[in-house]
Amino acid sequence: MSTEYQKALGRKIAFHRKRRGLSQKEFAGLLERSEAWVSQVERGVRRIDRMTVLEKVAEVLEVPIGELAAEAPIVASVAEGELPGASRLRLVLSAAHSLRAVLGRQDTSPDVSALRSEVDRAWELTHQGNYADLAELLEGLVPRLEAATRAVAEAERPELFRLLAVMYHTCSGALANMGEPEAAWIAVDRAVVAAERANDPLLMAAGEFRLSIVFLGARHFEQAAQASGSAADALQPLAESGQAEAVALRGALTLQRAVAAARLNLADEAYGYLRDARAMAEQVGDGRNDYNTEFGPTNVGLHEVAVAVDLGDAGVALRAAQSVDASGLSAERQTRFQIDVARAYAQRRQVPDAVAALMKARGLSSEMVRSLPMVKQIVADLLTMSQPPSEELRSLAGELGVHEVRTGT
């Protein structure tokens, strides 16, 4: 959505609000939004990017939806191409590896230590955003690990099913980052089934953590809240017993609850979950990476930024970002942090700072930056804010294939 349209829409909303004799506070109450949200929309610094929200605004203002939606631009992405690894990972999930394993015969015992090392390597590649190499690794690892789980005695199977679950977690994480929620969902489902066969409740909870990320990427915010919330509640007895891994997993799930609440514009709930997660992080401390969640005080700080941006509190987000040193976390987490910082700067119309943050993100993981639709939207917004755009922004937009096309009335 272009800046010009945002401003025009904001002026229309303000006009019709005043016509109805509503203050911003009264209007916000009818919309079940914050007064700050209304103020930002009317000033054209916050997008209304969901039709359901625009429909609600039109309903409260008692105007036709077409009155508000007229002359909306289309933000387009050209020459997107498919990211290296995306189609290969989908094909890995599409093959009947488990059926072949059940019907086939493996004459030699699997090398569990070697398989474990390959699974660890898969997580390294996922955290690095190196999806092409990950796909190459999983093309061989998935069928071998599926076969291994059926080739050993019953007593040895739980360990192999644990490895199978963790491997599918890597696949899900990569696909979610590449904007492939449907395929990521399949991978998570297989991970949860494998964790159940391993009789590992914490690994099952880790699957729900991955599932909530998939739901967030697919914009199924209520489902994300349900998946993370129900799993966090189920873990409460284990966490209260002091088991560090359970505390960390519950904390990671609580951060997902916070993000889901923020996407649903439930500010009080979102900030409440952040407070809960911070208390758990203090128990766990930094330097752990239970179930590849990277949960700890630093990760809570990163989520404070993300939640504040989702709620339109750009100032809060930027102040929180100043106290975060994410250098100890994975490239994946650092990249998301820089994207969230860029979103905050964009909300404040600080274009050079937003571009600088995006360039940092690109340097950390160019594949993630190219894949996330959110980044393309930020770049499109920055282009329309700039008069004219800087050479660096033009170059980034060209690399992402982003341009703006407007439709007439």
C-alpha positions as CSV (number, residue, x, y, z in Angstrom):
1,M,0.0,0.0,0.0
2,S,1.5,3.3,-1.0
3,T,2.1,6.2,1.3
4,E,-0.2,8.4,-0.8
5,Y,-3.0,5.9,-0.4
6,Q,-2.4,5.5,3.3
7,K,-2.7,9.2,3.8
8,A,-5.8,9.5,1.6
9,L,-7.4,6.6,3.4
10,G,-6.5,8.2,6.8
11,R,-8.1,11.5,5.8
12,K,-11.2,9.8,4.7
13,I,-11.5,7.9,7.9
14,A,-10.9,11.0,10.0
15,F,-13.5,12.9,8.0
16,H,-16.2,10.3,8.4
17,R,-15.3,9.8,12.1
18,K,-15.8,13.5,12.7
19,R,-19.0,13.4,10.6
20,R,-20.3,10.8,13.1
21,G,-19.2,13.0,16.0
22,L,-16.8,10.5,17.4
23,S,-13.6,11.2,19.2
24,Q,-10.5,9.1,18.4
25,K,-11.0,7.4,21.7
26,E,-14.6,6.6,21.1
27,F,-13.9,5.4,17.6
28,A,-11.1,3.2,18.9
29,G,-13.5,1.6,21.4
30,L,-16.0,0.8,18.7
31,L,-13.3,-0.9,16.7
32,E,-11.8,-2.6,19.7
33,R,-8.5,-1.0,18.9
34,S,-6.2,1.4,20.7
35,E,-6.4,5.2,20.4
36,A,-2.8,5.2,19.1
37,W,-3.8,2.8,16.3
38,V,-6.5,5.2,15.2
39,S,-4.2,8.2,15.3
40,Q,-1.6,6.4,13.2
41,V,-4.1,5.2,10.6
42,E,-5.6,8.7,10.3
43,R,-2.1,10.2,9.9
44,G,-1.2,7.7,7.2
45,V,1.7,6.1,9.1
46,R,0.0,2.7,9.7
47,R,-1.4,0.4,7.0
48,I,-4.7,-1.3,7.2
49,D,-3.6,-4.4,5.4
50,R,-6.5,-6.8,6.1
51,M,-9.8,-6.5,4.3
52,T,-11.7,-7.7,7.5
53,V,-10.3,-4.7,9.4
54,L,-11.2,-2.2,6.6
55,E,-14.7,-3.7,6.6
56,K,-15.0,-3.2,10.3
57,V,-13.9,0.5,9.9
58,A,-16.5,1.0,7.2
59,E,-19.2,-0.6,9.3
60,V,-18.5,1.6,12.3
61,L,-18.3,4.7,10.1
62,E,-21.5,3.7,8.3
63,V,-20.0,4.1,4.8
64,P,-19.7,1.7,1.9
65,I,-16.5,-0.4,1.9
66,G,-15.9,0.9,-1.7
67,E,-15.7,4.5,-0.4
68,L,-12.7,3.6,1.7
69,A,-11.1,1.1,-0.7
70,A,-11.2,3.3,-3.9
71,E,-8.0,3.8,-5.7
72,A,-6.1,1.3,-3.7
73,P,-2.7,0.5,-5.2
74,I,-1.3,-2.9,-5.8
75,V,2.2,-3.6,-4.5
76,A,3.7,-6.1,-6.9
77,S,6.7,-8.3,-6.9
78,V,8.2,-9.2,-10.2
79,A,10.7,-11.8,-11.3
80,E,10.5,-13.4,-7.8
81,G,11.7,-16.8,-8.9
82,E,11.8,-19.7,-6.4
83,L,14.4,-19.7,-3.7
84,P,17.1,-22.4,-3.9
85,G,16.0,-25.4,-1.9
86,A,12.2,-24.7,-1.7
87,S,11.1,-27.0,-4.5
88,R,13.6,-29.6,-3.4
89,L,12.4,-29.6,0.2
90,R,8.8,-30.0,-1.1
91,L,9.8,-33.0,-3.1
92,V,11.6,-34.5,-0.1
93,L,8.3,-34.3,1.8
94,S,6.3,-35.7,-1.2
95,A,8.2,-38.9,-1.5
96,A,6.9,-42.1,0.2
97,H,9.9,-42.6,2.3
98,S,8.1,-44.2,5.3
99,L,6.2,-46.6,3.0
100,R,9.5,-47.6,1.3
101,A,11.0,-48.1,4.8
102,V,8.2,-50.3,6.0
103,L,8.2,-52.5,2.9
104,G,11.9,-52.5,2.3
105,R,14.7,-54.4,4.1
106,Q,17.9,-52.9,5.7
107,D,20.5,-55.5,6.2
108,T,23.0,-53.3,8.1
109,S,22.4,-51.6,11.4
110,P,22.2,-47.8,11.1
111,D,25.1,-45.6,12.4
112,V,23.1,-43.6,14.9
113,S,26.0,-41.4,15.8
114,A,26.5,-40.4,12.1
115,L,22.8,-39.8,11.7
116,R,22.8,-37.6,14.8
117,S,25.7,-35.5,13.4
118,E,23.8,-35.0,10.2
119,V,20.7,-33.9,12.1
120,D,22.8,-31.4,14.0
121,R,24.3,-30.2,10.7
122,A,20.7,-29.7,9.3
123,W,19.9,-27.4,12.2
124,E,23.2,-25.4,11.6
125,L,22.2,-24.9,8.0
126,T,18.6,-23.9,9.0
127,H,19.9,-21.3,11.5
128,Q,22.3,-20.0,8.9
129,G,19.5,-19.6,6.3
130,N,21.5,-21.9,4.0
131,Y,18.5,-23.6,2.5
132,A,20.1,-24.9,-0.7
133,D,22.7,-27.0,1.2
134,L,19.9,-28.0,3.7
135,A,17.8,-29.4,0.9
136,E,20.8,-31.3,-0.5
137,L,21.5,-32.8,3.0
138,L,17.9,-33.8,3.6
139,E,17.4,-35.4,0.3
140,G,19.7,-38.2,1.5
141,L,19.0,-38.0,5.3
142,V,15.2,-38.3,5.2
143,P,15.0,-41.7,3.5
144,R,17.9,-43.1,5.5
145,L,16.5,-41.9,8.9
146,E,13.0,-43.1,8.0
147,A,14.5,-46.5,7.1
148,A,16.6,-46.6,10.3
149,T,13.6,-46.2,12.5
150,R,12.2,-49.5,11.1
151,A,15.5,-51.4,11.0
152,V,16.3,-51.6,14.7
153,A,14.9,-53.4,17.7
154,E,11.9,-51.9,19.4
155,A,14.0,-50.8,22.4
156,E,16.3,-48.8,20.1
157,R,13.5,-47.0,18.2
158,P,12.7,-44.1,20.5
159,E,16.1,-42.5,20.0
160,L,15.8,-42.7,16.2
161,F,12.3,-41.4,16.3
162,R,13.6,-38.4,18.3
163,L,16.2,-37.7,15.6
164,L,13.4,-38.1,13.0
165,A,11.3,-35.5,14.8
166,V,14.2,-33.0,15.1
167,M,15.1,-33.5,11.4
168,Y,11.5,-32.7,10.4
169,H,11.7,-29.6,12.7
170,T,14.6,-28.3,10.6
171,C,12.6,-28.9,7.4
172,S,9.6,-27.0,8.8
173,G,11.7,-24.1,10.0
174,A,13.3,-23.6,6.7
175,L,10.1,-23.9,4.7
176,A,8.4,-21.4,7.1
177,N,11.2,-19.0,6.5
178,M,10.8,-19.4,2.8
179,G,7.1,-18.6,2.8
180,E,6.0,-22.2,2.3
181,P,3.5,-22.7,5.2
182,E,1.6,-25.6,3.6
183,A,4.7,-27.7,3.2
184,A,6.0,-26.5,6.6
185,W,2.8,-27.7,8.2
186,I,3.3,-31.2,6.7
187,A,6.8,-31.4,8.1
188,V,5.6,-30.3,11.6
189,D,2.9,-32.9,11.5
190,R,5.4,-35.6,10.8
191,A,7.6,-34.3,13.6
192,V,4.8,-34.5,16.1
193,V,4.0,-38.0,15.1
194,A,7.6,-39.1,15.4
195,A,7.9,-37.4,18.8
196,E,4.8,-39.2,20.0
197,R,6.3,-42.6,18.8
198,A,9.4,-41.7,20.8
199,N,7.2,-41.1,23.8
200,D,8.8,-37.7,24.3
201,P,6.4,-35.0,25.6
202,L,8.9,-32.2,25.4
203,L,9.7,-33.0,21.8
204,M,5.9,-33.0,21.1
205,A,5.7,-29.5,22.7
206,A,8.6,-28.4,20.5
207,G,6.5,-29.5,17.6
208,E,3.7,-27.3,18.7
209,F,6.2,-24.4,18.9
210,R,7.1,-25.0,15.3
211,L,3.4,-25.3,14.4
212,S,2.6,-21.9,15.9
213,I,5.4,-20.3,13.8
214,V,3.8,-21.9,10.7
215,F,0.4,-20.6,11.6
216,L,1.8,-17.1,12.2
217,G,3.4,-17.1,8.7
218,A,0.1,-18.2,7.2
219,R,-1.7,-15.4,9.1
220,H,-3.8,-17.9,11.0
221,F,-3.3,-16.0,14.2
222,E,-6.1,-17.6,16.3
223,Q,-4.6,-21.0,15.5
224,A,-1.2,-19.8,16.4
225,A,-2.5,-18.6,19.7
226,Q,-4.3,-21.9,20.3
227,A,-1.3,-24.1,19.4
228,S,1.2,-22.2,21.5
229,G,-1.2,-21.5,24.4
230,S,-2.5,-25.1,24.8
231,A,1.1,-26.5,24.7
232,A,2.4,-23.9,27.2
233,D,-0.4,-24.7,29.6
234,A,0.2,-28.5,29.2
235,L,3.9,-27.9,30.1
236,Q,3.1,-25.9,33.3
237,P,3.5,-28.8,35.8
238,L,6.8,-29.9,34.3
239,A,8.1,-26.3,34.2
240,E,7.0,-25.7,37.8
241,S,9.0,-28.7,38.9
242,G,12.1,-26.8,37.9
243,Q,13.0,-28.9,34.8
244,A,15.1,-26.3,32.8
245,E,14.2,-27.7,29.3
246,A,10.4,-27.5,30.2
247,V,10.8,-23.9,31.4
248,A,12.6,-23.0,28.2
249,L,10.1,-24.6,26.0
250,R,7.2,-23.1,27.9
251,G,8.9,-19.7,27.6
252,A,9.4,-20.1,23.9
253,L,5.7,-21.0,23.5
254,T,4.8,-18.0,25.6
255,L,6.7,-15.7,23.2
256,Q,4.6,-17.2,20.4
257,R,1.5,-16.4,22.3
258,A,2.7,-12.8,22.7
259,V,3.2,-12.5,18.9
260,A,-0.1,-14.0,18.1
261,A,-1.9,-11.7,20.6
262,A,-0.1,-8.7,19.0
263,R,-1.1,-9.8,15.5
264,L,-4.7,-9.9,16.8
265,N,-4.2,-6.4,18.3
266,L,-4.6,-7.6,21.9
267,A,-2.0,-5.3,23.4
268,D,-2.6,-6.1,27.1
269,E,-2.4,-9.8,26.5
270,A,0.7,-9.5,24.3
271,Y,2.6,-7.4,26.8
272,G,1.4,-9.7,29.6
273,Y,2.8,-12.8,27.9
274,L,6.1,-10.9,27.4
275,R,6.3,-10.3,31.1
276,D,5.6,-14.0,31.8
277,A,8.3,-15.0,29.3
278,R,10.8,-12.6,30.8
279,A,10.3,-14.3,34.2
280,M,10.9,-17.7,32.6
281,A,14.0,-16.4,30.8
282,E,15.5,-15.3,34.0
283,Q,15.2,-18.8,35.3
284,V,16.8,-20.3,32.2
285,G,19.5,-17.6,31.4
286,D,21.2,-17.0,28.1
287,G,23.5,-19.5,26.4
288,R,21.0,-22.4,26.1
289,N,19.3,-23.6,23.0
290,D,16.8,-26.1,24.2
291,Y,15.0,-27.8,21.3
292,N,16.6,-25.1,19.0
293,T,14.3,-22.4,20.4
294,E,17.2,-20.1,21.4
295,F,15.0,-19.1,24.4
296,G,16.6,-16.8,27.0
297,P,16.6,-13.1,28.0
298,T,18.0,-11.9,24.7
299,N,15.4,-13.7,22.7
300,V,12.7,-12.1,24.9
301,G,14.2,-8.7,24.1
302,L,14.0,-9.5,20.4
303,H,10.3,-10.4,20.8
304,E,9.6,-7.2,22.7
305,V,10.7,-5.4,19.5
306,A,8.5,-7.6,17.3
307,V,5.4,-7.3,19.5
308,A,5.7,-3.5,19.8
309,V,6.0,-3.2,16.0
310,D,3.0,-5.4,15.4
311,L,1.0,-3.2,17.8
312,G,2.2,0.0,16.0
313,D,4.3,1.1,19.0
314,A,7.4,2.0,16.9
315,G,8.9,4.2,19.6
316,V,8.6,1.4,22.1
317,A,10.2,-1.0,19.6
318,L,13.2,1.2,18.8
319,R,13.9,1.9,22.5
320,A,13.7,-1.8,23.2
321,A,16.0,-2.6,20.3
322,Q,18.7,-0.3,21.7
323,S,19.2,-2.6,24.7
324,V,19.4,-5.8,22.6
325,D,22.7,-7.5,21.7
326,A,21.6,-10.3,19.4
327,S,25.1,-11.2,18.2
328,G,25.1,-14.4,20.3
329,L,22.0,-15.8,18.6
330,S,21.8,-17.5,15.2
331,A,21.9,-15.6,11.9
332,E,18.2,-16.5,11.5
333,R,17.2,-14.8,14.7
334,Q,19.5,-11.8,14.0
335,T,17.9,-11.4,10.6
336,R,14.4,-11.3,11.9
337,F,15.5,-8.8,14.5
338,Q,16.9,-6.5,11.9
339,I,13.7,-6.8,9.8
340,D,11.6,-5.9,12.8
341,V,13.9,-2.8,13.5
342,A,13.4,-1.9,9.8
343,R,9.6,-2.1,10.3
344,A,9.8,0.2,13.3
345,Y,11.9,2.8,11.4
346,A,9.4,2.6,8.5
347,Q,6.5,3.3,10.8
348,R,8.4,6.4,11.9
349,R,9.2,7.3,8.3
350,Q,12.9,7.2,9.0
351,V,13.8,5.8,5.6
352,P,17.6,5.7,5.7
353,D,17.6,3.9,9.1
354,A,15.1,1.4,7.8
355,V,17.2,0.7,4.7
356,A,20.3,0.3,6.8
357,A,18.5,-2.3,9.0
358,L,17.4,-4.2,5.9
359,M,20.9,-4.2,4.5
360,K,22.1,-5.6,7.8
361,A,19.5,-8.3,7.5
362,R,20.5,-9.0,3.9
363,G,24.1,-9.4,5.0
364,L,23.0,-12.0,7.7
365,S,20.7,-14.1,5.5
366,S,20.0,-13.0,1.9
367,E,17.8,-16.0,1.4
368,M,15.5,-15.1,4.2
369,V,15.3,-11.5,3.1
370,R,14.4,-12.5,-0.4
371,S,11.8,-15.0,0.7
372,L,9.7,-13.1,3.3
373,P,6.7,-11.2,1.9
374,M,7.0,-8.8,4.8
375,V,10.4,-7.5,3.5
376,K,9.0,-6.8,0.0
377,Q,6.2,-4.8,1.6
378,I,8.6,-2.8,3.7
379,V,10.7,-2.0,0.6
380,A,7.6,-1.0,-1.4
381,D,6.6,1.3,1.4
382,L,10.0,2.8,1.7
383,L,10.1,3.5,-2.1
384,T,6.9,5.5,-1.9
385,M,8.2,7.5,1.1
386,S,11.4,8.5,-0.7
387,Q,11.6,11.5,-3.0
388,P,13.6,10.2,-4.7
389,P,14.7,6.8,-3.4
390,S,18.4,6.4,-2.6
391,E,20.6,4.3,-4.8
392,E,20.9,1.7,-2.1
393,L,17.1,1.4,-1.8
394,R,16.7,1.2,-5.6
395,S,19.3,-1.6,-5.7
396,L,17.6,-3.5,-2.9
397,A,14.2,-3.1,-4.5
398,G,15.6,-4.3,-7.8
399,E,17.2,-7.4,-6.2
400,L,13.8,-8.3,-4.6
401,G,11.9,-7.5,-7.7
402,V,9.6,-4.9,-6.0
403,H,7.8,-2.2,-7.7
404,E,4.5,-0.3,-7.3
405,V,1.6,-0.4,-9.6
406,R,-1.5,1.7,-9.1
407,T,-4.9,1.0,-10.4
408,G,-7.3,3.8,-11.4
409,T,-10.8,4.3,-10.2
